[in-house]
């Protein structure tokens, strides 16, 4: 592959991340202060499922136990979720969002949707929007089952 493509992609990718502020969610809402992308992924995973156990989150996000443990402790201390005894197996626990966790999740979803709208609105034609989404899906699918790329 031509090195110019790689260099151009690198430049555009970093510019995109910086300009849409993917690394600074607090710019979208104060309730997202000090939230990392990992924190927000964990919160979203819990919000979209019932009776979530830590193993499910780890397997879905493909992260090490120590990374997940640190994030879980940090989010629990902040009052984002609580551990509840598993009704199906009293020896284990499940994770539930608190009211604060639900609010953070809602603000994150609003930020995500606003960002998605702004990106899609960049294009004048629906055909271009569909093509951009199609290409993004190809890239996303390539890394779906890869923990490191």
Contact map, one row per residue, 1 for C-alpha under 8 A:
11101000000000000000000000000000000000000000000000000000000000000000000000000000000000000000000000000000000000000000000000000000000000000000000000000
11111100000000000000000000000000000000000000000000000000000000000000000000000000000000000000000000000000000000000000000000000000000000000000000000000
11111110000000000000000000000000000000000000000000000000000000000000000000000000000000000000000000000000000000000000000000000000000000000000000000000
01111111000000000000000000000000000000000000000000000000000000000000000000000000000000000000000000000000000000000000000000000000000000000000000000000
11111111100000000000000000000000000000000000000000000000000000000000000000000000000000000000000000000000000000000000000000000000000000000000000000000
01111111110000000000000000000000000000000000000000000000000000000000000000000000000000000000000000000000000000000000000000000000000000000000000000000
00111111111000000000000000000000000000000000000000000000000000000000000000000000000000000000000000000000000000000000000000000000000000000000000000000
00011111111100000000000000000000000000000000000000000000000000000000000000000000000000000000000000000000000000000000000000000000000000000000000000000
00001111111110000000000000000000000000000000000000000000000000000000000000000000000000000000000000000000000000000000000000000000000000000000000000000
00000111111111000000000000000000000000000000000000000000000000000000000000000000000000000000000000000000000000000000000000000000000000000000000000000
00000011111111100000000000000000000000000000000000000000000000000000000000000000000000000000000000000000000000000000000000000000000000000000000000000
00000001111111110000000000000000000000000000000000000000000000000000000000000000000000000000000000000000000000000000000000000000000000000000000000000
00000000111111111000000000000000000000000000000000000000000000000000000000000000000000000000000000000000000000000000000000000000000000000000000000000
00000000011111111100000000000000000000000000000000000000000000000000000000000000000000000000000000000000000000000000000000000000000000000000000000000
00000000001111111110000000000000000000000000000000000000000000000000000000000000000000000000000000000000000000000000000000000000000000000000000000000
00000000000111111111000000000000000000000000000000000000000000000000000000000000000000000000000000000000000000000000000000000000000000000000000000000
00000000000011111111111000000000000000000000000000000000000000000000000000000000000000000000000000000000000000000000000000000000000000000000000000000
00000000000001111111111000000000000000000000000000000000000000000000000000000000000000000000000000000000000000000000000000000000000000000000000000000
00000000000000111111100000000000000000000000000000000000000000000000000000000000000000000000000000000000000000000000000000000000000000000000000000000
00000000000000011111110000000000000000000000000000000000000000000000000000000000000000000000000000000000000000000010000000000000000000000000000000000
00000000000000001111111110100000000000000000000000000000000000000000000000000000000000000000000000000000000000000000000000000000000000000000000000000
00000000000000001101111110000000000000000000000000000000000000000000000000000000000000000000000000000000000000000000000000000000000000000000000000000
00000000000000001100111110000000000110000000000000000000000000000000000000000000000000000000000000000000000000000000000000000000000000000000000000000
00000000000000000000111111100000000000000000000000000000000000000000000000000000000000000000000000000000000000000000000000000000000000000000000000000
00000000000000000000111111111001101000000000000000000000000000000000000000000000000000000000000000000000000100100000000000000000000000000000000000000
00000000000000000000000111111111111000000000000000000000000000000000000000000000000000000000000000000000000000000000000000000000000000000000000000000
00000000000000000000100111111100000000000000000000000000000000000000000000000000000000000000000000000000000000000000000000000000000000000000000000000
00000000000000000000000011111101000000000000000000000000000000000000000000000000000000000000000000000000000000100000000000000000000000000000000000000
00000000000000000000000011111111100000000000000000000000000000000000000000000000000000000000000000000000001000100000000000000000000000000000000000000
00000000000000000000000001111111100000000000000000000000000000000000000000000000000000000000000000000000000000000000000000000000000000000000000000000
00000000000000000000000001001111100000000000000000000000000000000000000000000000000000000000000000000011001000000000000000000000000000000000000000000
00000000000000000000000011011111111000000000000000000000000000000000000000000000000000000000000000000001001100000000000000000000000000000000000000000
00000000000000000000000011001111111000000000000000000000000000000000000000000000000000000000000000000000000000000000000000000000000000000000000000000
00000000000000000000000001000001111100000000000000000000000000000000000000000000000000000000000000000000000000000000000000000000000000000000000000000
00000000000000000000000011000001111111110000000000000000000000000000000000000000000000000000000000000000000000000000000000000000000000000000000000000
00000000000000000000001000000000011111110000000000000000000000000000000000000000000000000000000000000000000000000000000000000000000000000000000000000
00000000000000000000001000000000001111111000000000000000000000000000000000000000000000000000000000000000000000000000000000000000000000000000000000000
00000000000000000000000000000000001111111100000000000000000000000000001000000000000000000000000000000000000000000000000000000000000000000000000000000
00000000000000000000000000000000001111111110000000000000000000000000001000100000000000000000000000000000000000000000000000000000000000000000000000000
00000000000000000000000000000000001111111111000000000000000000000000000000000000000000000000000000000000100100000000000000000000000000000000000000000
00000000000000000000000000000000000011111111100000000000000000000000000000000000000000000000000000000000000000000000000000000000000000000000000000000
00000000000000000000000000000000000001111111110000000000100000000000000000000000000000000000000000000000000000000000000000000000000000000000000000000
00000000000000000000000000000000000000111111111000000000000000000000000000000000000000000000000010001000100000000000000000000000000000000000000000000
00000000000000000000000000000000000000011111111100000000000000000000000000000000000000000000000000000000100000000000000000000000000000000000000000000
00000000000000000000000000000000000000001111111110000000100000000000000000000000000000000000000000000000000000000000000000000000000000000000000000000
00000000000000000000000000000000000000000111111111010000000000000000000000000000000000000000001110000000000000000000000000000000000000000000000000000
00000000000000000000000000000000000000000011111111000000000000000000000000000000000000000000000110000100100000000000000000000000000000000000000000000
00000000000000000000000000000000000000000001111111000000000000000000000000000000000000000000000000000000000000000000000000000000000000000000000000000
00000000000000000000000000000000000000000000111111110000000000000000000000000000000000000000000000000000000000000000000000000000000000000000000000000
00000000000000000000000000000000000000000000011111110000000000000000000000000000000000000000000000000000000000000000000000000000000000000000000000000
00000000000000000000000000000000000000000000000011111000000000000000000000000000000001000000011100000000000000000000000000000000000000000000000000000
00000000000000000000000000000000000000000000010011111101100000000000000000000000000000000000011100000000000000000000000000000000000000000000000000000
00000000000000000000000000000000000000000000000000111111100000000000000000000000000000000000111000000000000000000000000000000000000000000000000000000
00000000000000000000000000000000000000000000000000011111110000000000000000000000000000000000011000000000000000000000000000000000000000000000000000000
00000000000000000000000000000000000000000000000000001111111000000000000000000000000000000000000000000000000000000000000000000000000000000000000000000
00000000000000000000000000000000000000000000000000011111111100000000000000000000000000000000000000000000000000000000000000000000000000000000000000000
00000000000000000000000000000000000000000100100000011111111110000000000000000000000000000000000000000000000000000000000000000000000000000000000000000
00000000000000000000000000000000000000000000000000000111111111111001000000000000000000000000000000000000000000000000000000000000000000000000000000000
00000000000000000000000000000000000000000000000000000011111111100000000000000000000000000000000000000000000000000000000000000000000000000000000000000
00000000000000000000000000000000000000000000000000000001111111000000000000000000000000000000000000000000000000000000000000000000000000000000000000000
00000000000000000000000000000000000000000000000000000000111111100000000000000000000000000000000000000000000000000000000000000000000000000000000000100
00000000000000000000000000000000000000000000000000000000011111110000000000000000000000000000000000000000000000000000000000000000000000000000000000100
00000000000000000000000000000000000000000000000000000000011011111011000000000000000000000000000000000000000000000000000000000000000000000000000000100
00000000000000000000000000000000000000000000000000000000010001111111000000000000000000000000000000000000000000000000000000000000000000000000000000000
00000000000000000000000000000000000000000000000000000000010000111111100000000000000000000000000000000000000000000000000000000000000000000000000000000
00000000000000000000000000000000000000000000000000000000000000011111110000000000000000000000000000000000000000000000000000000000000000000000000000000
00000000000000000000000000000000000000000000000000000000000000111111111000000000000000000000000000000000000000000000000000000000000000000000000000000
00000000000000000000000000000000000000000000000000000000010000111111111100000000000000000000000000000000000000000000000000000000000000000000000000000
00000000000000000000000000000000000000000000000000000000000000001111111110000000000000000000000000000000000000000000000000000000000000000000000000000
00000000000000000000000000000000000000000000000000000000000000000111111111000000000000000000000000000000000000000000000000000000000000000000000000000
00000000000000000000000000000000000001100000000000000000000000000011111111100000000000000000000000000000000000000000000000000000000000000000000000000
00000000000000000000000000000000000000000000000000000000000000000001111111110000000000000000000000000000000000000000000000000000000000000000000000000
00000000000000000000000000000000000000000000000000000000000000000000111111111000000000000000000000000000000000000000000000000000000000000000000000000
00000000000000000000000000000000000000000000000000000000000000000000011111111100000000000000000000000000000000000000000000000000000000000000000000000
00000000000000000000000000000000000000100000000000000000000000000000001111111111100000000000000000000000000000000000000000000000000000000000000000000
00000000000000000000000000000000000000000000000000000000000000000000000111111111110000000000000000000000000000000000000000000000000000000000000000000
00000000000000000000000000000000000000000000000000000000000000000000000011111111000000000000000000000000000000000000000000000000000000000000000000000
00000000000000000000000000000000000000000000000000000000000000000000000001111111000000000000000000000000000000000000000000000000000000000000000000000
00000000000000000000000000000000000000000000000000000000000000000000000000111111110000000000000001011000000000000000000000000000000000000000000000000
00000000000000000000000000000000000000000000000000000000000000000000000000111111110000000000000011111101000000000000000000000000000000000000000000000
00000000000000000000000000000000000000000000000000000000000000000000000000110011111000000000001111011000000000000000000000000000000000000000000000000
00000000000000000000000000000000000000000000000000000000000000000000000000010011111100000000001111000000000000000000000000000000000000000000000000000
00000000000000000000000000000000000000000000000000000000000000000000000000000000111110000000111100000000000000000000000000000000000000000000000000000
00000000000000000000000000000000000000000000000000000000000000000000000000000000011111000000111100000000000000000000000000000000000000000000000000000
00000000000000000000000000000000000000000000000000000000000000000000000000000000001111101111110000000000000000000000000000000000000000000000000000000
00000000000000000000000000000000000000000000000000100000000000000000000000000000000111111111110000000000000000000000000000000000000000000000000000000
00000000000000000000000000000000000000000000000000000000000000000000000000000000000011111100000000000000000000000000000000000000000000000000000000000
00000000000000000000000000000000000000000000000000000000000000000000000000000000000001111100000000000000000000000000000000000000000000000000000000000
00000000000000000000000000000000000000000000000000000000000000000000000000000000000011111111100000000000000000000000000000000000000000000000000000000
00000000000000000000000000000000000000000000000000000000000000000000000000000000000011111111100000000000000000000000000000000000000000000000000000000
00000000000000000000000000000000000000000000000000000000000000000000000000000000000011001111100000000000000000000000000000000000000000000000000000000
00000000000000000000000000000000000000000000000000000000000000000000000000000000000011001111110000000000000000000000000000000000000000000000000000000
00000000000000000000000000000000000000000000000000001000000000000000000000000000001111001111111000000000000000000000000000000000000000000000000000000
00000000000000000000000000000000000000000000000000111100000000000000000000000000001111000001111100000000000000000000000000000000000000000000000000000
00000000000000000000000000000000000000000000010000111100000000000000000000000000111100000000111110000000000000000000000000000000000000000000000000000
00000000000000000000000000000000000000000000011000110000000000000000000000000000111100000000011111000000000000000000000000000000000000000000000000000
00000000000000000000000000000000000000000010011000000000000000000000000000000001110000000000001111111100000000000000000000000000000000000000000000000
00000000000000000000000000000000000000000000000000000000000000000000000000000011110000000000000111111100000000000000000000000000000000000000000000000
00000000000000000000000000000000000000000000000000000000000000000000000000000001000000000000000011111110000000000000000000000000000000000000000000000
00000000000000000000000000000000000000000000000000000000000000000000000000000011100000000000000011111111000000000000000000000000000000000000000000000
00000000000000000000000000000000000000000010000000000000000000000000000000000011100000000000000011111111100000000000000000000000000000000000000000000
00000000000000000000000000000000000000000000001000000000000000000000000000000001000000000000000011111111110000000000000000000000000000000000000000000
00000000000000000000000000000010000000000000000000000000000000000000000000000000000000000000000000111111111000000000000000000000000000000000000000000
00000000000000000000000000000011000000000000000000000000000000000000000000000001000000000000000000011111111100000000000000000000000000000000000000000
00000000000000000000000000000000000000010011001000000000000000000000000000000000000000000000000000001111111110000000000000000000000000000000000000000
00000000000000000000000000000000000000000000000000000000000000000000000000000000000000000000000000000111111111000000000000000000000000000000000000000
00000000000000000000000000001011000000000000000000000000000000000000000000000000000000000000000000000011111111100000000000000000000000000000000000000
00000000000000000000000010000001000000010000000000000000000000000000000000000000000000000000000000000001111111110000000000000000000000000000000000000
00000000000000000000000000000000000000000000000000000000000000000000000000000000000000000000000000000000111111111000000000000000000000000000000000000
00000000000000000000000000000000000000000000000000000000000000000000000000000000000000000000000000000000011111111100000000000000000000000000000000000
00000000000000000000000010011000000000000000000000000000000000000000000000000000000000000000000000000000001111111110000000000000000000000000000000000
00000000000000000000000000000000000000000000000000000000000000000000000000000000000000000000000000000000000111111111000000000000000000000000000000000
00000000000000000000000000000000000000000000000000000000000000000000000000000000000000000000000000000000000011111111100000000000000000000000000000000
00000000000000000000000000000000000000000000000000000000000000000000000000000000000000000000000000000000000001111111110000000000000000000000000000000
00000000000000000001000000000000000000000000000000000000000000000000000000000000000000000000000000000000000000111111111000000000000000000000000000000
00000000000000000000000000000000000000000000000000000000000000000000000000000000000000000000000000000000000000011111111100000000000000000000000000000
00000000000000000000000000000000000000000000000000000000000000000000000000000000000000000000000000000000000000001111111110000000000000000000000000000
00000000000000000000000000000000000000000000000000000000000000000000000000000000000000000000000000000000000000000111111111000000000000000000000000000
00000000000000000000000000000000000000000000000000000000000000000000000000000000000000000000000000000000000000000011111111100000000000000000000000000
00000000000000000000000000000000000000000000000000000000000000000000000000000000000000000000000000000000000000000001111111100000100000000000000000000
00000000000000000000000000000000000000000000000000000000000000000000000000000000000000000000000000000000000000000000111111110000000000000000000000000
00000000000000000000000000000000000000000000000000000000000000000000000000000000000000000000000000000000000000000000011111110000000000000000000000000
00000000000000000000000000000000000000000000000000000000000000000000000000000000000000000000000000000000000000000000001111111101100000000000000000000
00000000000000000000000000000000000000000000000000000000000000000000000000000000000000000000000000000000000000000000000011111101100000000000000000000
00000000000000000000000000000000000000000000000000000000000000000000000000000000000000000000000000000000000000000000000000111111100000000000000000000
00000000000000000000000000000000000000000000000000000000000000000000000000000000000000000000000000000000000000000000000000111111110000000000000000000
00000000000000000000000000000000000000000000000000000000000000000000000000000000000000000000000000000000000000000000000000001111111000000000000000000
00000000000000000000000000000000000000000000000000000000000000000000000000000000000000000000000000000000000000000000000000111111111100000000000000000
00000000000000000000000000000000000000000000000000000000000000000000000000000000000000000000000000000000000000000000000100111111111110000000000000000
00000000000000000000000000000000000000000000000000000000000000000000000000000000000000000000000000000000000000000000000000000111111111000000000000000
00000000000000000000000000000000000000000000000000000000000000000000000000000000000000000000000000000000000000000000000000000011111111100000000000000
00000000000000000000000000000000000000000000000000000000000000000000000000000000000000000000000000000000000000000000000000000001111111110000000000000
00000000000000000000000000000000000000000000000000000000000000000000000000000000000000000000000000000000000000000000000000000000111111111000000000000
00000000000000000000000000000000000000000000000000000000000000000000000000000000000000000000000000000000000000000000000000000000011111111100000000000
00000000000000000000000000000000000000000000000000000000000000000000000000000000000000000000000000000000000000000000000000000000001111111110000000000
00000000000000000000000000000000000000000000000000000000000000000000000000000000000000000000000000000000000000000000000000000000000111111111000000000
00000000000000000000000000000000000000000000000000000000000000000000000000000000000000000000000000000000000000000000000000000000000011111111100000000
00000000000000000000000000000000000000000000000000000000000000000000000000000000000000000000000000000000000000000000000000000000000001111111110000000
00000000000000000000000000000000000000000000000000000000000000000000000000000000000000000000000000000000000000000000000000000000000000111111111000000
00000000000000000000000000000000000000000000000000000000000000000000000000000000000000000000000000000000000000000000000000000000000000011111111100000
00000000000000000000000000000000000000000000000000000000000000000000000000000000000000000000000000000000000000000000000000000000000000001111111100000
00000000000000000000000000000000000000000000000000000000000000000000000000000000000000000000000000000000000000000000000000000000000000000111111110000
00000000000000000000000000000000000000000000000000000000000000000000000000000000000000000000000000000000000000000000000000000000000000000011111111101
00000000000000000000000000000000000000000000000000000000000000000000000000000000000000000000000000000000000000000000000000000000000000000001111111000
00000000000000000000000000000000000000000000000000000000000000000000000000000000000000000000000000000000000000000000000000000000000000000000011111100
00000000000000000000000000000000000000000000000000000000000000000000000000000000000000000000000000000000000000000000000000000000000000000000001111111
00000000000000000000000000000000000000000000000000000000000011100000000000000000000000000000000000000000000000000000000000000000000000000000001011111
00000000000000000000000000000000000000000000000000000000000000000000000000000000000000000000000000000000000000000000000000000000000000000000000001111
00000000000000000000000000000000000000000000000000000000000000000000000000000000000000000000000000000000000000000000000000000000000000000000001001111
